[in-house]
Amino acid sequence: MHIVRRRGWEIPESRVTPEAAVIGRRTLLGTSLALSVANMAVAQTAEVGPGGAGPRNPKYLAGRDITPETAATTYNNYYEFSEGKNLWRSAQQLKLRPWTVVIDGMVAKPQTLDIDTLLKQVKLEERIYRHRCVERWAMTVPWTGFPMTELLRVAGPQPSAKYIVFESLADKKMMPGVRSPLYPWPYIEGVAIDEAANDVAFLSTGMFGKPLTPQNGGPLRVTLPWKYGFKSAKALVRISFTDKRPVSLWEQINPDEYGFWANVNPGVAHPRWSQADETLIGDERTVKTVIYNGYGDFVAGLYDGRKSEKLFT
């Protein structure tokens, strides 16, 4: 029997990012929380090592103000820790070093790399990208990391590889949400090889000039700004190359509502709420959503031959 359980983002439109909660966010955070987050970031920088610094790439302009760092690091989706948004304190129990990433599947040579060894093989840069959640909230973040083309170079995929599968850490000791049997852990996401080869596709290792915090997906996460946020898997421990399209965690739970491509489109509603606009976290404004989240000039051509598929949501 198929049982559909209402999730954190599977809520009626009237309950998505309540206006009062967003407007009151600055007050709720307060000065003490801001200082706490700042101190936390300093401690993490010392603990987790490199990954946060790189020259800014001027090619990518977000077209809106950067989200305040305090807001971006304290309003998070991370079901491995909690179904709520205020999980950043709980996430601090996630240890980001030592950390290894397995690269396997249809590659020239399967390998297991220490995260700092991987970082020495790529050139880090900073890109200011929009982040748009399917729940209709949005952020604008200066991400540090490297384009997925660098991953392809390091991995050496075989010509027959068509997809990349990203697997997130699922540790019951450090991640209380993983103890729940309601989700098919680990978190799995994926992209087509040609999507990964697009220059906008990014793997993030830092934000705001610092290494990624645990709650934001440290030490390594996917960043696909033209797609809904659930495509951007966090805390990567395995990257596999395959000729078969992966089935993501949210597809397994509800394939009628969460497809593989999940490109942002204001004209295609989620089955239970509109996607026409979004609320900017830390800014109190609601703005109109743009197709492909504003990155259409870079990525729209990827889908010319895929118009018959469910490209949105």
N, C-alpha and C positions, 0 to 999 in steps of 0.2 A: 504493500500500500504506500502510495506517495503522500507524504505529509509535508505541507509547506508551512514553515514556522516564520512568523513575521520577524524580520531582522531590523537592525539599527537604521539602515537606509530604506527599508521597505515600509514606509509609513505614508499616510495620506498627505497630500500637498499642504494642507492647512497646518500640519505639524512639522514640516521640514524647516529647520533652522528658524525657530520662532524669533520674530523681530525684537521682542523684549529681551530675549537672551543675548542677541547680538549687540543691541544698543547698550545693554548694561555690562558688556564684557570688560570694557576698560576699568569700570568702577570695581567690578568683582576681582579683577586681577590685582589692582592696587600697586602701590609702590613696593610693599614688602615682597609680593610675588615676583615683581620685576627683578628685584635684587636677588631673590632666591634663584631665579632662572639664570641670571648672569653669573652668579657664583657656581651654579651647577655646570654651566658651559665651560667655565675656566677649569674646573676639576676634570671634566671629561676630556678637554683638550690635552691635559697632562697625561691622562690615563690611556687614551686610545691612539696617540701618536698622530702621524700625518694624515692628510686627506682633505683638509679644509681650505687650502690656499692654492690659488691659481690666477693667472691674468684673466681679466674680463674679456669675453668675446663680444665685440660691438655689433655683430651680425644680427643678434637676437634682441629685439627691443620689445618689452612686454606691453607698452602702450598704456600703462597705469602705474600708480605708486606701488612701491614695494610694501608688502605687509609688515607691520611691526614684528620684530623678532620674537618678542614675548608672546604675541598672539599665535604666531606660526608654530611655536614650540610647545604650546600648552593646549591647543585645540587639534586633536588628532583622532583618526580612525586607526585602530590597531586591535583587531578582535582577539589576537593571541594574548592580549592583556585584559581587555575589557570591551563590552559593547557600548560603553559610554565614551564621551569625548575627553573627560578630565582624567586621563590615565597616565599623564607624564611622570607623576611621582612613582607609580607602580613600575613603570618601565625602567627606572634606574637600576633595578636588580639585574637587568640584562648586561652581561659582561661582554664588551666589544673586543677584547684581546685576552688570550690568543684567539684567532679566527682564521679558518681556512675555507676556501671555495673550490669545489670540485668542478672541473670542466671535462665533460665526457660525452658519450654518444658517438655520433658520426663526425668525428674529428680526426685529424692526422695523428695526434698523440694525446690520449687522455692524460690529464694531469691534476694534481691537487696543489693549489698555491696558497701560501700564507698571504693574507690580505696585504701586508706591507711589501711582500715580494711582487705581488700583482701591481701595486701602485708604482713600483720602480720601473715597470715595463710600459707604462702609459704616460702621456703628457696631460697633466691636469689643467683645466681652465674653468672659468666661471661663466655661467649663462643665466640671465634673468628670464625665467619661464613662468607662465601662468600655470596654475594647478586648479583643475575644475573637478569637483566631486559629483557623482551622480545624485547625491543628496541635495544639490543646488547651492552649495557653499563653495567659495573660491578663495585662493590666495595667490600672491605673486612673490616668488622666492628667488634670491640669488643662489643658485645651486653650483657647487663645485663638483667636478667629476671629469668624465671623458666620454667621447662619442662611442656608440656601440660599434662603429667601424673599427675602433681599436680592439674591442673584444674579438671581432672576427679575425683580426690580424693575429692576436695572441692564440686563439683557439685553432685556427686553420680548419674550418669545416670542410667536409667532403662535398663534392659537387652535387650529390644527391640529397644533401640535407636541405630541408624546406622550412623548418620551424626551429625556434629556440624555446626551450622550456626553462622557466625560472622557478626554483624551489626555495622557499623561505625556511628559516629555522623554526622548529616546533619543539621546544624544550619545556617539558612539564614542570621542571623545577624552577625555572626562571620566568615562565610565562603561564600565569594561572588560567588564562582562557583556553589553553591547549588541553586542559583537563576535561573540558566539556566534550561529551560525546556527540553533540549536536552538529558539529562541523567536521568535514572530511579532511582533517589535517594530514600532511602539511599544506600550507597555502601554495597553490600552483597557479602560475600565469604563463602566458606565452605570446610570442609575436612571430610573424612570418619573417623569413630571412631578408626579403627585400625591404620590409619595414625597419629591421635592425640596421640595414645598410643605408637608410636615409639619414642624412646628417643631423636631423633634429633629435633622433633617438639617442638617449643619454643614460649613462650609469652614474649615479650621484654618490659621492663620498663625503660631501660636506655641504654646508649652507651658512650663509651670513659670514663667510670667511673662516669658519671653524669646522672641525670634523662633525659629521652627522651625529645628532643625539640619538639615543636608543629609541625614543618615541617617534622620531621622524624616519626611522628605517636604517639607522647605522648598523654596521659600518659601510654597507653597500646596498643600494636600492636602485630599482628601475625608475626612470623618469621619462614619461611619454606625454608631453604637454598637449597633444592634440586628441588624446583619449581621456575617458573618464578615469578618475583617480584609482579605482580598484584594479586597473591594469598594471599599476606601478608597484610591483611586489617589493617588500621590504626585507632587510636582513638576509640577503642571499647566501645560501650555503652550497647550492648546486646549480650549474648552468649546463643544460644538456641540448645537444643538437640531434634532430630527428627528421624523418620524412613523413611523420604522422602528426596531424594537428592535435595539440594538447587540449584537454578539457580542463578548464580552470575550476578553482574551488567554487566560485559563484555560479558557474554553469552547471556544476554538479548539483547544487542546491536548487536552482530554479532556472533551467535553460530557456524558458519562455520570456524571461525578463532580463537576463544578463548574457549577452552574446559574446562571441570570441573577439570581434573587431572593436566594438564599443567606442566608436569615434563620436566626438561631441557634435551634436546637431540640435539647435534650438527648435527646429521644425519637426522633430520626431520626439514625441513625448515618451517618457517611461510609461508603462502600462497603467500606472496609478497616479502619476503627477506630471505636470508640464515641465519641460526643460528650457523654456523660453528665456528665463532670466536666472540670475544667481546673486547671492549675498556675499559681499566682500568681508571676510573675517577681519576684525580689527579696524574696519572703516565705516561700518554701519550702513553702507549704501547697497541698494539693489540695482544691478545693471543688466542690460540685455546680453544674453549669451550669443556668441558668434560661432558659425559653423567651423568645425575643426579647431575650436577654441582660439581662432585667429591665426592658425598656422597653415591655412589652406594653400597658400602660395608654395609652400614647401612640400606638402604631403598629399594633396588631393589627387595627383596623378597616380599614386599608388593603387587607387581603387577604380581606375577606368575599366579594368577588366573584371571587376568584382561587383558590378552594379546589381546583379541578381541575388546577392547575399544580404544578410541582415547586418549592415555596416554600422548601424547606430544603436545605442543602448546596449 
